[in-house]
Amino acid sequence: MAAKTTLNAKNLESLGAQRLAELLVEISMGSAAHKRRLRMELAGNHGSAEVAREVRKRLASIARARTLINWRKVKALKSDLETQRKTITETVAADDPQEAFELIWQFLTLANSIFERSNESSGSVIQSFHQACEDAAAIAASAKIDSNVLAEKVFKAVQDDGYGQYDNLIAAMAPALGKDGLDCLKTLFVQWSKEPNIIGWGSAGPLYEDEIDGTQRDLTVRIALQEIADAQGDVDAYIGQHPEDARKAPMIAADIANRLLSAGRAKEALEVLSEVDTTGRADMPFEWQRARVETLEALGRAEEAQTYRWTCFEQSLHGEHLKAFLKRLPDFDDLEAEEKAFVHARAFPDVHQALAFFLNWPAPAESAKLVVSRKAELDGNLYELMTLAAEALAAKHPLAATIVLRSMIDFALDSGRSGRYKHAARHLADCASFAPHIDDFGNTRSHDVYVAELKRRHGKKHGFWSLVT
């Protein structure tokens, strides 16, 4: 009987077409989304043209809407958008790519009106528009859209990129644009950058902004020309879009160096990286450090690259530097170097940085040693790190897990963070469950002694004790 009532296609077929139709009508009552889906399926029986007509109607309806999209409505909106997008790409595009291109472009133009009336912050809706940019590029290639027409469309879209919906449009469209389209798009942006920047109108005519550096238009043009340069493989044009002073910023220097490396210009890459002032800085971004290492490797300076990897690891405890360092060592030498790295990490000034390193490596036994030996330094306010540590240590290192949990309990109670009392109570319960599995508490107080001390110091915090079971 159970097998016959399982919801699957085979069992539902046994109901017959008429009964299924009745059920679908019943189920769709009160659900606009279900009704739209059924209408779309019915339209499909009459060909892609009818489907396209339904999609166009729905997109126009979304564009006309003015109601606020709060967090409760985001899921339904996302589902609706995805239904329209997939219908365009999977149904209409197969039969009529030209029509599909017009529809996907109509879809993209919805972004500003949607985000203007939405407080959605999860990023799920904008993902639909980023994917639609990719879809538009694929459909444009299939529809053989004229490169100059396509360039004009992309140009106008990027000009109106109010919410970042077109952030990946140029990169996605590059293959469909081709050389001629990219050249046309570049020309359009260069011409736009030279136009007077009218900010308003007065009785005597247009009002111009004198200082245009740093305006949104300049930034838009600069980013667009950088993306076009990337698409054309023109490293020098990409570099030229960065002001000279900006090229000395570590992240931008790394960005430029990576492109020079890809172009086989390692010597120039090192020069760019060397322009960054590193005097007295032990906190250079990982991206800059990695670019320097890769540049040294490309120049055949492998030994120097290894030395630099180790130096970077010593300063930052960044695991990627250590992994790269160990990977290039002979067999067995890597084990000795790893132990040396662990010794260094155990004595690292910032115990939390060391703990994060051991957790990410992962080396739970080392994490446990660190926690037990340096428990007085743990900051229970770093609840994200401490929660990860407790979860990683719970199974095989209950004493260390207990110490980590106690750091969060102590912080919550010592600082009177009533909002964390429920978490602290849960942590105390976890400590109680770990206690029977701890053979030797060493110089750490046993669970009963710890609880007694908590009651002595915080016995009047009834909001906490009322939560303790």
ZINOR-V450126 format. One record per residue. RES is the residue in one letter. PHI is phi as a letter, one per 40 degrees, with the letter a starting at -180 (999 if undefined). PSI is psi in whole degrees, -180 to 180 (none if undefined). BURIAL is # if it has 16 or more other ideal C-beta (glycine too) atoms within 10 Angstrom, else .. Layout:
# ZINOR-V450126
((RES | PHI | PSI | BURIAL) (RES | PHI | PSI | BURIAL))
This chain:
# ZINOR-V450126
((M | 999 | -41 | .) (A | c | -40 | .) (A | c | -35 | .) (K | c | -20 | .) (T | b | 2 | .) (T | c | 136 | .) (L | c | 102 | .) (N | a | 168 | .) (A | d | -42 | .) (K | c | -46 | .) (N | c | -37 | .) (L | c | -32 | .) (E | d | -31 | .) (S | c | -16 | .) (L | c | -21 | .) (G | g | 154 | .) (A | c | -43 | .) (Q | c | -46 | .) (R | c | -39 | .) (L | c | -41 | .) (A | c | -43 | .) (E | c | -43 | .) (L | c | -41 | .) (L | c | -40 | .) (V | c | -43 | .) (E | c | -45 | .) (I | c | -35 | .) (S | c | -14 | #) (M | c | 128 | .) (G | g | -1 | .) (S | b | 104 | .) (A | c | -36 | .) (A | c | -43 | .) (H | c | -38 | .) (K | c | -43 | .) (R | c | -40 | #) (R | c | -43 | #) (L | c | -41 | #) (R | c | -37 | #) (M | c | -41 | #) (E | c | -40 | .) (L | c | -39 | .) (A | c | -35 | #) (G | c | -27 | .) (N | c | -17 | .) (H | b | 12 | .) (G | h | 167 | .) (S | c | -26 | #) (A | c | -41 | .) (E | c | -37 | .) (V | c | -45 | #) (A | c | -39 | #) (R | c | -42 | .) (E | c | -42 | #) (V | c | -44 | #) (R | c | -41 | #) (K | c | -44 | .) (R | c | -41 | #) (L | c | -39 | #) (A | c | -38 | .) (S | c | -42 | .) (I | c | -40 | #) (A | c | -34 | .) (R | c | -20 | .) (A | c | 145 | .) (R | b | 0 | .) (T | c | 149 | .) (L | c | 136 | .) (I | c | 98 | #) (N | c | -180 | .) (W | c | -27 | .) (R | c | -26 | .) (K | c | -6 | .) (V | c | -44 | #) (K | c | -44 | .) (A | c | -41 | .) (L | c | -46 | #) (K | d | -44 | #) (S | c | -42 | .) (D | c | -47 | #) (L | c | -44 | #) (E | c | -36 | #) (T | c | -46 | #) (Q | c | -44 | #) (R | c | -46 | #) (K | c | -34 | .) (T | c | -41 | #) (I | c | -48 | #) (T | c | -33 | #) (E | c | -26 | .) (T | b | -57 | #) (V | c | -44 | #) (A | c | -31 | #) (A | c | -34 | .) (D | c | -34 | .) (D | a | 83 | #) (P | c | -32 | #) (Q | c | -47 | .) (E | c | -40 | #) (A | c | -38 | #) (F | c | -43 | #) (E | c | -37 | #) (L | c | -42 | #) (I | c | -30 | #) (W | c | -38 | #) (Q | c | -39 | #) (F | d | -46 | #) (L | c | -34 | #) (T | c | -9 | .) (L | c | -21 | #) (A | d | -54 | #) (N | d | -45 | .) (S | c | -34 | .) (I | c | -49 | #) (F | c | -25 | #) (E | c | -27 | .) (R | b | 23 | .) (S | b | 145 | #) (N | b | 23 | .) (E | c | 129 | #) (S | b | 3 | .) (S | c | -20 | .) (G | g | -1 | .) (S | c | -37 | .) (V | c | -43 | #) (I | c | -25 | #) (Q | c | -34 | .) (S | c | -38 | #) (F | c | -36 | #) (H | c | -41 | #) (Q | c | -35 | #) (A | c | -31 | #) (C | c | -44 | #) (E | c | -43 | .) (D | c | -44 | #) (A | d | -38 | #) (A | c | -45 | #) (A | c | -42 | #) (I | c | -38 | #) (A | c | -41 | #) (A | c | -42 | #) (S | c | -37 | .) (A | c | -7 | #) (K | f | 50 | .) (I | c | 136 | #) (D | d | 133 | .) (S | c | -38 | #) (N | c | -38 | .) (V | c | -43 | .) (L | c | -41 | #) (A | c | -41 | #) (E | c | -42 | .) (K | c | -45 | #) (V | c | -42 | #) (F | d | -50 | #) (K | c | -36 | .) (A | c | -48 | #) (V | c | -32 | #) (Q | c | -29 | #) (D | b | 35 | .) (D | c | 66 | #) (G | c | -27 | .) (Y | b | 15 | #) (G | g | 14 | .) (Q | c | -24 | #) (Y | b | 20 | #) (D | d | -34 | #) (N | b | 14 | #) (L | c | -47 | #) (I | c | -47 | #) (A | c | -41 | .) (A | c | -38 | #) (M | c | -11 | #) (A | d | -48 | #) (P | c | -41 | .) (A | c | -34 | #) (L | c | -40 | #) (G | g | -176 | #) (K | d | -48 | .) (D | c | -43 | .) (G | c | -40 | #) (L | c | -40 | #) (D | c | -42 | #) (C | c | -44 | #) (L | c | -41 | #) (K | c | -45 | #) (T | c | -42 | .) (L | c | -43 | #) (F | c | -38 | #) (V | c | -44 | .) (Q | c | -41 | .) (W | c | -39 | .) (S | c | -22 | #) (K | c | -8 | .) (E | c | 146 | .) (P | d | 140 | .) (N | c | 93 | .) (I | c | 123 | .) (I | b | -3 | .) (G | i | -177 | .) (W | b | 137 | .) (G | b | -174 | .) (S | c | -26 | .) (A | c | 3 | .) (G | h | -156 | .) (P | c | 147 | .) (L | b | 128 | .) (Y | b | 149 | .) (E | c | 123 | .) (D | c | -45 | .) (E | c | 104 | .) (I | b | -9 | .) (D | c | 135 | .) (G | g | -1 | .) (T | c | 165 | .) (Q | c | -37 | .) (R | c | -44 | .) (D | c | -42 | .) (L | c | -43 | .) (T | c | -46 | #) (V | c | -46 | #) (R | c | -46 | #) (I | c | -41 | #) (A | c | -45 | #) (L | c | -32 | #) (Q | c | -43 | #) (E | c | -38 | #) (I | c | -43 | #) (A | c | -42 | #) (D | c | -46 | #) (A | c | -32 | #) (Q | c | -4 | .) (G | g | 27 | .) (D | b | 91 | #) (V | c | -41 | #) (D | c | -38 | .) (A | c | -38 | .) (Y | c | -47 | #) (I | c | -39 | #) (G | c | -19 | .) (Q | c | -3 | #) (H | b | 126 | #) (P | d | 151 | .) (E | d | -43 | .) (D | c | -38 | .) (A | c | -28 | .) (R | c | -13 | .) (K | c | -3 | .) (A | c | 135 | .) (P | d | -45 | #) (M | c | -40 | .) (I | c | -40 | #) (A | c | -42 | #) (A | c | -41 | #) (D | d | -47 | #) (I | c | -44 | #) (A | d | -41 | #) (N | c | -38 | #) (R | c | -39 | #) (L | c | -39 | #) (L | c | -45 | #) (S | c | -27 | .) (A | c | 6 | .) (G | g | 27 | .) (R | b | 61 | #) (A | c | -38 | #) (K | c | -44 | .) (E | c | -35 | #) (A | c | -43 | #) (L | c | -36 | #) (E | c | -42 | .) (V | c | -44 | #) (L | c | -34 | #) (S | c | -16 | .) (E | c | -17 | .) (V | c | 133 | #) (D | c | 111 | .) (T | b | 8 | .) (T | d | 123 | .) (G | g | 11 | .) (R | b | 119 | .) (A | b | 6 | .) (D | b | 35 | .) (M | c | 142 | #) (P | d | 145 | #) (F | d | -39 | .) (E | c | -39 | .) (W | c | -43 | #) (Q | c | -44 | #) (R | c | -41 | #) (A | c | -40 | #) (R | c | -43 | #) (V | c | -47 | #) (E | c | -34 | #) (T | c | -43 | #) (L | c | -41 | #) (E | c | -45 | #) (A | c | -28 | #) (L | c | 3 | .) (G | g | 16 | .) (R | b | 61 | #) (A | c | -42 | .) (E | c | -41 | .) (E | c | -37 | .) (A | c | -42 | #) (Q | c | -43 | #) (T | c | -40 | .) (Y | c | -37 | #) (R | d | -46 | #) (W | c | -41 | #) (T | c | -44 | .) (C | c | -41 | #) (F | c | -45 | #) (E | d | -36 | .) (Q | c | -33 | .) (S | b | -17 | #) (L | f | 29 | #) (H | c | 118 | #) (G | c | -30 | #) (E | c | -35 | .) (H | c | -43 | #) (L | c | -42 | #) (K | c | -44 | .) (A | c | -38 | #) (F | c | -48 | #) (L | c | -36 | #) (K | c | -27 | .) (R | c | 8 | .) (L | c | 153 | .) (P | c | 162 | .) (D | d | 144 | .) (F | g | -35 | .) (D | c | -31 | .) (D | c | -33 | .) (L | c | -42 | .) (E | c | -41 | .) (A | c | -36 | .) (E | c | -43 | #) (E | c | -40 | .) (K | c | -40 | .) (A | c | -40 | #) (F | c | -41 | #) (V | c | -44 | .) (H | c | -43 | #) (A | c | -38 | #) (R | c | -28 | .) (A | b | 7 | .) (F | c | 138 | #) (P | d | -40 | .) (D | c | 104 | .) (V | c | -31 | #) (H | c | -36 | #) (Q | c | -40 | .) (A | c | -42 | #) (L | c | -43 | #) (A | c | -40 | #) (F | c | -50 | #) (F | c | -37 | #) (L | c | -39 | #) (N | c | -23 | .) (W | d | -53 | #) (P | c | 150 | .) (A | a | 76 | #) (P | d | -36 | #) (A | c | -41 | .) (E | c | -37 | #) (S | d | -43 | #) (A | c | -45 | #) (K | d | -44 | #) (L | c | -47 | #) (V | c | -45 | #) (V | c | -41 | #) (S | c | -24 | .) (R | b | 35 | #) (K | c | -31 | #) (A | c | -19 | .) (E | c | -9 | .) (L | c | 136 | #) (D | b | 107 | .) (G | c | -10 | #) (N | c | -20 | .) (L | c | 66 | #) (Y | c | -28 | #) (E | c | -48 | .) (L | c | -45 | #) (M | c | -36 | #) (T | c | -44 | .) (L | c | -42 | #) (A | c | -46 | #) (A | c | -42 | #) (E | c | -39 | .) (A | c | -29 | #) (L | c | -15 | #) (A | d | -45 | #) (A | c | -47 | .) (K | b | -9 | .) (H | b | 66 | #) (P | c | -32 | #) (L | c | -47 | #) (A | c | -41 | #) (A | c | -40 | #) (T | c | -44 | #) (I | c | -42 | #) (V | c | -46 | #) (L | c | -39 | #) (R | c | -32 | #) (S | c | -37 | #) (M | c | -38 | #) (I | c | -48 | #) (D | c | -42 | #) (F | c | -47 | #) (A | d | -43 | #) (L | c | -43 | #) (D | c | -35 | .) (S | c | 1 | .) (G | g | 35 | .) (R | c | 85 | #) (S | c | -28 | .) (G | c | -19 | .) (R | b | 3 | #) (Y | c | -39 | #) (K | c | -35 | .) (H | c | -42 | #) (A | c | -39 | #) (A | c | -41 | #) (R | c | -40 | #) (H | c | -39 | #) (L | c | -38 | #) (A | c | -39 | .) (D | c | -41 | #) (C | d | -40 | #) (A | c | -37 | #) (S | c | -27 | .) (F | c | -30 | #) (A | d | -46 | #) (P | c | -18 | .) (H | c | 3 | .) (I | b | 111 | #) (D | c | -34 | .) (D | a | 114 | .) (F | c | -10 | .) (G | f | -130 | .) (N | c | 14 | .) (T | c | 137 | #) (R | c | 143 | .) (S | c | 168 | .) (H | c | -46 | #) (D | c | -42 | .) (V | c | -41 | .) (Y | c | -44 | #) (V | c | -40 | #) (A | c | -40 | .) (E | c | -39 | .) (L | c | -43 | #) (K | c | -36 | .) (R | c | -43 | .) (R | c | -32 | .) (H | b | 27 | #) (G | c | -24 | .) (K | c | -2 | .) (K | c | 77 | #) (H | c | -27 | .) (G | c | -32 | .) (F | c | -51 | #) (W | c | -25 | .) (S | c | -18 | .) (L | c | -13 | .) (V | c | 128 | .) (T | b | none | .))
